[in-house]
Amino acid sequence: KSYRPLTVLTFRWNRALHGLERPSWFHVTNVTLHALVCVLYHLLLRRCLGLARSLSLSASLLFACHPIHTEAVSLTQHNITAKTTLYFLTIILKHHHYSIMHIITVTR
């Protein structure tokens, strides 16, 4: 058994907001998290790697609909994957933004 407080917290929020009689909201949460991850992946490709818009968009769409993400999106107990990826991509983007701002500040 593992200790994952954020996952338990989101399960409790879903249960408190929608109850157990409407389990489709657990799936809506997973799809929303996956969509946010795809948007952050697109931003990562554009800002950090400097890819062209069309190339980063096509890579993000491939990431969004790739079959390897089926379990992470469709099974409610696997939403930790999307949350971890969301956190990781946010940290990378924030670090990239900070390093760019630091370079601009130092060179002035």
C-alpha positions as a LaTeX table, in Angstrom:
\begin{tabular}{lrrr}
\hline
Residue & $x$ (\AA) & $y$ (\AA) & $z$ (\AA) \\
\hline
Lys1 & 0.00 & 0.00 & 0.00 \\
Ser2 & 1.29 & 3.43 & $-0.88$ \\
Tyr3 & 0.74 & 6.88 & 0.58 \\
Arg4 & $-0.65$ & 9.26 & $-2.05$ \\
Pro5 & $-2.49$ & 12.09 & $-0.32$ \\
Leu6 & $-3.17$ & 14.14 & $-3.46$ \\
Thr7 & $-4.88$ & 11.21 & $-5.16$ \\
Val8 & $-6.99$ & 10.48 & $-2.08$ \\
Leu9 & $-7.87$ & 14.18 & $-1.85$ \\
Thr10 & $-9.10$ & 14.36 & $-5.45$ \\
Phe11 & $-11.12$ & 11.17 & $-4.97$ \\
Arg12 & $-12.73$ & 12.72 & $-1.90$ \\
Trp13 & $-13.43$ & 15.98 & $-3.79$ \\
Asn14 & $-15.10$ & 14.02 & $-6.58$ \\
Arg15 & $-17.15$ & 12.05 & $-4.08$ \\
Ala16 & $-18.13$ & 15.17 & $-2.11$ \\
Leu17 & $-19.13$ & 17.11 & $-5.24$ \\
His18 & $-20.83$ & 14.39 & $-7.25$ \\
Gly19 & $-21.35$ & 11.39 & $-4.99$ \\
Leu20 & $-20.82$ & 7.76 & $-5.86$ \\
Glu21 & $-24.01$ & 7.46 & $-7.90$ \\
Arg22 & $-22.41$ & 9.45 & $-10.74$ \\
Pro23 & $-19.03$ & 7.80 & $-11.37$ \\
Ser24 & $-18.68$ & 9.49 & $-14.74$ \\
Trp25 & $-17.27$ & 12.55 & $-12.97$ \\
Phe26 & $-14.20$ & 10.54 & $-11.98$ \\
His27 & $-13.62$ & 9.94 & $-15.68$ \\
Val28 & $-14.22$ & 13.63 & $-16.47$ \\
Thr29 & $-11.53$ & 14.51 & $-13.92$ \\
Asn30 & $-9.06$ & 12.14 & $-15.59$ \\
Val31 & $-9.82$ & 13.48 & $-19.07$ \\
Thr32 & $-9.42$ & 17.06 & $-17.83$ \\
Leu33 & $-6.09$ & 16.24 & $-16.22$ \\
His34 & $-4.91$ & 14.55 & $-19.42$ \\
Ala35 & $-5.98$ & 17.57 & $-21.48$ \\
Leu36 & $-4.01$ & 19.87 & $-19.18$ \\
Val37 & $-0.97$ & 17.63 & $-19.52$ \\
Cys38 & $-1.27$ & 17.79 & $-23.31$ \\
Val39 & $-1.43$ & 21.59 & $-23.24$ \\
Leu40 & 1.63 & 21.76 & $-21.00$ \\
Tyr41 & 3.45 & 19.32 & $-23.28$ \\
His42 & 2.69 & 21.60 & $-26.22$ \\
Leu43 & 4.03 & 24.60 & $-24.27$ \\
Leu44 & 7.14 & 22.64 & $-23.33$ \\
Leu45 & 7.85 & 21.81 & $-26.96$ \\
Arg46 & 7.27 & 25.41 & $-28.07$ \\
Arg47 & 9.04 & 27.32 & $-25.31$ \\
Cys48 & 11.81 & 25.05 & $-24.10$ \\
Leu49 & 12.72 & 23.20 & $-27.27$ \\
Gly50 & 11.79 & 25.97 & $-29.70$ \\
Leu51 & 9.91 & 23.74 & $-32.12$ \\
Ala52 & 7.70 & 25.21 & $-34.82$ \\
Arg53 & 4.04 & 25.60 & $-33.96$ \\
Ser54 & 2.83 & 22.97 & $-36.42$ \\
Leu55 & 5.41 & 20.43 & $-35.29$ \\
Ser56 & 4.73 & 20.93 & $-31.60$ \\
Leu57 & 0.98 & 20.80 & $-32.20$ \\
Ser58 & 1.23 & 17.53 & $-34.12$ \\
Ala59 & 3.50 & 16.05 & $-31.43$ \\
Ser60 & 1.04 & 17.15 & $-28.74$ \\
Leu61 & $-1.88$ & 15.62 & $-30.62$ \\
Leu62 & 0.06 & 12.38 & $-30.99$ \\
Phe63 & 0.79 & 12.47 & $-27.27$ \\
Ala64 & $-2.89$ & 13.13 & $-26.54$ \\
Cys65 & $-4.26$ & 10.20 & $-28.50$ \\
His66 & $-1.45$ & 7.66 & $-28.13$ \\
Pro67 & $-2.78$ & 4.30 & $-26.91$ \\
Ile68 & $-0.22$ & 4.04 & $-24.11$ \\
His69 & $-2.22$ & 6.66 & $-22.18$ \\
Thr70 & $-5.43$ & 4.61 & $-22.25$ \\
Glu71 & $-5.14$ & 3.27 & $-18.72$ \\
Ala72 & $-4.04$ & 6.60 & $-17.28$ \\
Val73 & $-7.14$ & 8.29 & $-18.69$ \\
Ser74 & $-9.83$ & 5.62 & $-18.51$ \\
Leu75 & $-9.11$ & 4.03 & $-15.12$ \\
Thr76 & $-9.92$ & 6.21 & $-12.15$ \\
Gln77 & $-7.24$ & 4.75 & $-9.90$ \\
His78 & $-4.51$ & 5.73 & $-12.39$ \\
Asn79 & $-5.01$ & 9.48 & $-12.22$ \\
Ile80 & $-1.78$ & 9.75 & $-10.23$ \\
Thr81 & 0.02 & 9.40 & $-13.57$ \\
Ala82 & $-1.62$ & 12.50 & $-14.99$ \\
Lys83 & $-1.13$ & 14.46 & $-11.78$ \\
Thr84 & 2.54 & 13.57 & $-11.57$ \\
Thr85 & 3.09 & 14.49 & $-15.22$ \\
Leu86 & 1.18 & 17.74 & $-14.73$ \\
Tyr87 & 3.36 & 18.64 & $-11.77$ \\
Phe88 & 6.57 & 17.64 & $-13.56$ \\
Leu89 & 5.81 & 19.64 & $-16.73$ \\
Thr90 & 4.77 & 22.67 & $-14.67$ \\
Ile91 & 8.07 & 22.57 & $-12.79$ \\
Ile92 & 10.07 & 22.31 & $-16.02$ \\
Leu93 & 8.19 & 25.23 & $-17.60$ \\
Lys94 & 8.57 & 27.38 & $-14.48$ \\
His95 & 12.26 & 26.60 & $-14.28$ \\
His96 & 12.71 & 27.49 & $-17.95$ \\
His97 & 10.82 & 30.76 & $-17.44$ \\
Tyr98 & 12.90 & 31.61 & $-14.37$ \\
Ser99 & 16.18 & 30.85 & $-16.12$ \\
Ile100 & 15.21 & 33.03 & $-19.09$ \\
Met101 & 14.21 & 35.88 & $-16.77$ \\
His102 & 17.45 & 35.45 & $-14.82$ \\
Ile103 & 19.51 & 35.66 & $-18.00$ \\
Ile104 & 17.65 & 38.82 & $-19.07$ \\
Thr105 & 18.18 & 40.40 & $-15.64$ \\
Val106 & 21.88 & 39.53 & $-15.50$ \\
Thr107 & 22.65 & 40.84 & $-18.98$ \\
Arg108 & 21.07 & 44.26 & $-18.35$ \\
\hline
\end{tabular}
